[in-house]
Amino acid sequence: MRGTELSTQRLRLRTWREGDLEPFAALNADPVVMAHFVDPLTRELSDEFVLDRIRPHFDEHGYGLWAVEVVGGDPFIGFVGLTWQTFPAHFTPALEVGWRLQRSAWGHGFATEAARAAIDFAFDTAGVDEVVSMTSPENLESIAVMQRLRMTRDPADDFDHPRVPDHHRLRRHVLYRIIPAGRTW
Ligand SMILES: CC(C)(COP(=O)(O)OP(=O)(O)OC[C@H]1O[C@@H](n2cnc3c(N)ncnc32)[C@H](O)[C@@H]1OP(=O)(O)O)[C@@H](O)C(=O)NCCC(=O)NCCS
């Protein structure tokens, strides 16, 4: 997979390797990690997510959802990165910053640290003028990352995610936004 790689004080945001598929499938099968998704992913769906969605995004844009490695530590803790969202909604197309880490990597500030590097890349290298992030209102851990990044929410931006089934408890989403001047780091 070709693509830019980023580094922070403690982390390496890198392109994916074959060896990432197994630990990625393990975190995608963890019901706690996947509590705010419609379903945990099977090994097959987890592999497809990397091969059919993450890899083509890197091929097309040169960046995407990076595999995250702790420097001098765990070679794979999950992903943090950027995805162009084009599903029908009032704010799309939009570049989304997102994260999904294995449980052992929670509580260290890794998602926020990696997301700052991804947002810097979006503004300074990819040249976009806004980055968004979205989740279900009950995903307090993810909303806390958005708030640590000083992303801001306007309730008027809340929306029903068209890829979540009608009437599903996770269909309602909140939207957070950040512009280059909103960076505080
Ligand atoms: C969302 C998710 C990545 C958040 O993980 P997280 O560990 O809470 O967030 P961060 O990596 O930013 O870490 C922040 C925590 O690390 C703590 N921390 C410890 N050492 C730290 C350090 N050196 N620097 C910064 N923070 C540190 C912070 O105090 C904070 O803990 P707190 O919430 O108890 O105050 C994680 O819950 C997850 O993967 N969830 C499942 C997937 C998911 O829902 N993704 C989003 C879908 S929209």
The ligand as an SDF file (V2000), in Angstrom:
LIG
                    3D

 48 50  0  0  0  0  0  0  0  0999 V2000
  -12.7660    6.4960   20.9170 C   0  0  0  0  0  0  0  0  0  0  0  0
  -11.4890    5.9340   21.5310 C   0  0  0  0  0  0  0  0  0  0  0  0
  -10.3680    5.8810   20.4970 C   0  0  0  0  0  0  0  0  0  0  0  0
  -11.1060    6.8720   22.6810 C   0  0  0  0  0  0  0  0  0  0  0  0
  -10.0060    6.3360   23.3990 O   0  0  0  0  0  0  0  0  0  0  0  0
   -9.4650    7.1160   24.6880 P   0  0  0  0  0  0  0  0  0  0  0  0
   -8.3330    6.3360   25.2050 O   0  0  0  0  0  0  0  0  0  0  0  0
  -10.6060    7.4410   25.5880 O   0  0  0  0  0  0  0  0  0  0  0  0
   -8.9740    8.5140   24.0850 O   0  0  0  0  0  0  0  0  0  0  0  0
   -7.4750    9.0680   23.9760 P   0  0  0  0  0  0  0  0  0  0  0  0
   -6.6320    8.0780   23.2820 O   0  0  0  0  0  0  0  0  0  0  0  0
   -7.5760   10.4200   23.4380 O   0  0  0  0  0  0  0  0  0  0  0  0
   -6.9960    9.0930   25.4950 O   0  0  0  0  0  0  0  0  0  0  0  0
   -7.5410   10.0140   26.4180 C   0  0  0  0  0  0  0  0  0  0  0  0
   -7.4430    9.4360   27.8070 C   0  0  0  0  0  0  0  0  0  0  0  0
   -6.0900    9.1010   28.0820 O   0  0  0  0  0  0  0  0  0  0  0  0
   -5.6870    9.7470   29.3120 C   0  0  0  0  0  0  0  0  0  0  0  0
   -4.2130    9.9190   29.2540 N   0  0  0  0  0  0  0  0  0  0  0  0
   -3.3500    9.1410   29.9530 C   0  0  0  0  0  0  0  0  0  0  0  0
   -2.0910    9.4780   29.6400 N   0  0  0  0  0  0  0  0  0  0  0  0
   -2.1570   10.5010   28.7610 C   0  0  0  0  0  0  0  0  0  0  0  0
   -1.1770   11.2680   28.0940 C   0  0  0  0  0  0  0  0  0  0  0  0
    0.1280   11.0540   28.2700 N   0  0  0  0  0  0  0  0  0  0  0  0
   -1.5840   12.2260   27.2490 N   0  0  0  0  0  0  0  0  0  0  0  0
   -2.8970   12.4710   27.0560 C   0  0  0  0  0  0  0  0  0  0  0  0
   -3.8740   11.7640   27.6660 N   0  0  0  0  0  0  0  0  0  0  0  0
   -3.5100   10.7680   28.5050 C   0  0  0  0  0  0  0  0  0  0  0  0
   -6.5450   10.9800   29.3510 C   0  0  0  0  0  0  0  0  0  0  0  0
   -6.6620   11.4970   30.6530 O   0  0  0  0  0  0  0  0  0  0  0  0
   -7.8830   10.4040   28.8720 C   0  0  0  0  0  0  0  0  0  0  0  0
   -8.4680    9.6300   29.8910 O   0  0  0  0  0  0  0  0  0  0  0  0
   -9.8860   10.0460   30.5460 P   0  0  0  0  0  0  0  0  0  0  0  0
  -10.8990    9.9600   29.4540 O   0  0  0  0  0  0  0  0  0  0  0  0
  -10.0670    9.0290   31.6010 O   0  0  0  0  0  0  0  0  0  0  0  0
   -9.6870   11.4390   31.0410 O   0  0  0  0  0  0  0  0  0  0  0  0
  -11.7340    4.5080   22.0750 C   0  0  0  0  0  0  0  0  0  0  0  0
  -12.7110    4.5780   23.0800 O   0  0  0  0  0  0  0  0  0  0  0  0
  -12.1860    3.5300   21.0030 C   0  0  0  0  0  0  0  0  0  0  0  0
  -11.4020    3.0190   20.2250 O   0  0  0  0  0  0  0  0  0  0  0  0
  -13.5150    3.2460   20.9700 N   0  0  0  0  0  0  0  0  0  0  0  0
  -14.0600    2.2530   20.0690 C   0  0  0  0  0  0  0  0  0  0  0  0
  -14.1050    2.6760   18.6490 C   0  0  0  0  0  0  0  0  0  0  0  0
  -14.9760    3.8690   18.3980 C   0  0  0  0  0  0  0  0  0  0  0  0
  -16.0550    3.9990   18.9860 O   0  0  0  0  0  0  0  0  0  0  0  0
  -14.5240    4.7470   17.5090 N   0  0  0  0  0  0  0  0  0  0  0  0
  -15.2280    5.9210   17.1470 C   0  0  0  0  0  0  0  0  0  0  0  0
  -16.3040    5.6480   16.2120 C   0  0  0  0  0  0  0  0  0  0  0  0
  -17.1070    7.1400   15.6830 S   0  0  0  0  0  0  0  0  0  0  0  0
  1  2  1  0
  2  3  1  0
  2  4  1  0
  2 36  1  0
  4  5  1  0
  5  6  1  0
  6  7  2  0
  6  8  1  0
  6  9  1  0
  9 10  1  0
 10 11  2  0
 10 12  1  0
 10 13  1  0
 13 14  1  0
 14 15  1  0
 15 16  1  0
 15 30  1  0
 16 17  1  0
 17 18  1  0
 17 28  1  0
 18 19  1  0
 18 27  1  0
 19 20  2  0
 20 21  1  0
 21 22  1  0
 21 27  2  0
 22 23  1  0
 22 24  2  0
 24 25  1  0
 25 26  2  0
 26 27  1  0
 28 29  1  0
 28 30  1  0
 30 31  1  0
 31 32  1  0
 32 33  2  0
 32 34  1  0
 32 35  1  0
 36 37  1  0
 36 38  1  0
 38 39  2  0
 38 40  1  0
 40 41  1  0
 41 42  1  0
 42 43  1  0
 43 44  2  0
 43 45  1  0
 45 46  1  0
 46 47  1  0
 47 48  1  0
M  END
$$$$
